């Protein structure tokens, strides 16, 4: 019979093709890769995504519109999906099961403080900066949607009731 390969062998090219493929010895093994919590490559992806988002919101430079900042959302979703999957795999291997309630609670308390801080900072900016005073009433009308983690509904529902400045 032939030699049987495990899944771990699949990820180790040197065991499949001895002598033909040499791995860089600075490279992580698959086990070490799974155990590592930091992914340096993601820093570069996050940086590119950040620049795409920032440049997409600068209307004064017309050629920035060609960068398509919305693609950064896809990059961030892909990174998040990968990281969440790795967390779930680690938990399942460590404990033999996944405690979804505890997992979702941890994610909630990791995201909500930054989300609340962003809302608070925006509220302070609208309240205190005169050029933004026109947006304050609209923001206050949308605030219940923001506080219930449904900002997309605030934009759809309340934008229909806004009167453009030239029609007032």
C-alpha positions in Angstrom: 0.0 0.0 0.0 1.0 3.6 -0.3 1.9 6.1 2.4 -1.0 7.8 4.2 -0.9 11.5 4.7 -2.6 13.5 7.5 -4.0 16.9 7.1 -0.9 18.3 8.8 1.2 16.7 6.1 -0.9 18.5 3.5 0.3 21.8 4.9 3.9 20.7 5.0 5.2 20.6 1.5 8.6 19.2 2.5 7.0 16.0 3.8 5.1 15.5 0.5 8.0 16.3 -1.8 11.2 15.6 0.3 14.3 17.1 -1.3 12.3 19.0 -4.0 10.8 21.7 -1.8 12.7 23.4 1.0 11.0 25.5 3.5 12.5 28.7 4.8 13.4 27.7 8.4 12.2 31.2 9.6 8.7 30.2 8.5 6.1 29.1 11.1 5.0 25.5 11.2 1.2 25.0 10.8 0.9 24.3 14.5 2.8 27.5 15.4 0.7 29.4 12.9 -2.5 28.3 14.5 -1.2 29.2 18.0 0.0 32.7 17.0 -2.3 35.5 17.9 -0.7 38.2 15.8 -0.8 38.3 12.0 1.7 41.0 10.8 0.3 40.8 7.2 -3.0 42.1 8.5 -1.4 45.4 9.6 -0.6 46.1 6.0 -4.2 45.2 4.9 -5.6 47.4 7.7 -3.4 50.3 6.6 -4.4 50.0 3.0 -8.1 49.8 4.0 -7.7 52.8 6.3 -6.1 54.9 3.5 -8.9 53.8 1.0 -11.6 54.9 3.5 -9.9 58.3 4.3 -9.2 59.2 0.7 -12.8 58.3 -0.3 -14.0 60.9 2.1 -11.9 63.7 0.7 -14.0 65.3 -2.0 -11.5 68.1 -2.6 -9.2 65.8 -4.5 -11.2 64.4 -7.5 -8.8 61.6 -8.4 -9.3 60.0 -4.9 -12.7 59.0 -6.1 -11.0 56.4 -8.4 -9.6 54.6 -5.3 -13.1 53.2 -4.4 -12.9 53.4 -0.7 -15.9 51.0 -0.3 -13.6 48.1 -1.2 -12.0 48.6 2.2 -15.2 47.4 3.8 -14.8 44.1 2.0 -11.2 43.9 3.2 -12.2 44.5 6.8 -15.0 42.0 6.5 -12.6 39.4 5.2 -10.1 40.1 8.0 -12.8 39.9 10.6 -14.2 36.7 9.2 -10.8 35.1 9.3 -10.0 36.2 12.8 -13.4 35.2 14.2 -13.1 31.8 12.6 -9.6 31.3 14.1 -11.0 32.3 17.5 -13.8 29.7 17.2 -11.4 27.0 16.0 -9.1 27.6 18.9 -11.9 27.5 21.4 -13.3 24.3 19.9 -9.9 22.6 20.0 -9.1 23.8 23.5 -12.5 23.0 25.2 -14.1 20.6 22.7 -17.0 22.9 22.2 -17.9 26.5 21.4 -19.7 28.7 23.9 -21.5 31.0 21.5 -23.2 33.0 24.2 -19.9 33.9 25.9 -18.2 34.4 22.5 -20.9 36.9 21.4 -20.8 38.7 24.8 -17.1 39.2 24.5 -17.4 40.5 20.9 -20.2 42.9 22.0 -18.2 44.4 24.9 -15.2 44.7 22.6 -17.1 46.6 19.9 -19.7 48.7 21.8 -17.3 51.0 23.8 -15.6 52.2 20.6 -19.0 52.6 18.9 -20.4 54.6 21.8 -17.2 56.8 21.9 -17.6 57.5 18.2 -21.3 58.5 18.7 -20.3 60.7 21.6 -17.5 62.4 19.8 -19.8 63.1 16.8 -22.5 64.5 19.1 -19.9 66.8 20.8 -18.7 68.0 17.3 -22.2 68.7 16.1 -23.1 70.5 19.3 -20.1 72.6 19.6 -19.0 73.5 16.1 -21.1 76.1 14.4 -20.6 74.9 10.8 -22.2 71.6 11.8 -25.2 73.1 13.7 -27.6 72.3 10.8 -26.9 68.6 11.2 -27.6 68.6 14.9 -31.4 68.2 14.7 -31.1 65.4 12.1 -28.5 63.6 14.3 -30.8 63.8 17.3 -33.7 62.4 15.3 -31.4 59.5 14.2 -29.9 58.9 17.6 -32.3 56.2 18.7 -31.3 54.1 15.6 -27.6 54.7 16.4 -28.0 53.6 20.0 -29.8 50.4 19.0 -27.0 49.5 16.6 -29.2 50.1 13.5 -27.6 53.2 11.8 -28.5 52.0 8.3 -32.2 52.3 9.1 -31.6 55.8 10.4 -30.2 56.9 7.1 -33.0 55.3 5.1 -36.0 56.2 7.2 -35.1 59.8 8.2 -33.4 60.9 5.0 -36.8 60.9 3.2 -38.0 63.5 5.6 -35.2 65.9 5.1 -35.8 69.1 3.1 -32.9 70.1 0.9 -31.6 73.6 1.9 -32.5 75.2 -1.5 -36.2 74.2 -1.0 -36.7 75.7 2.5 
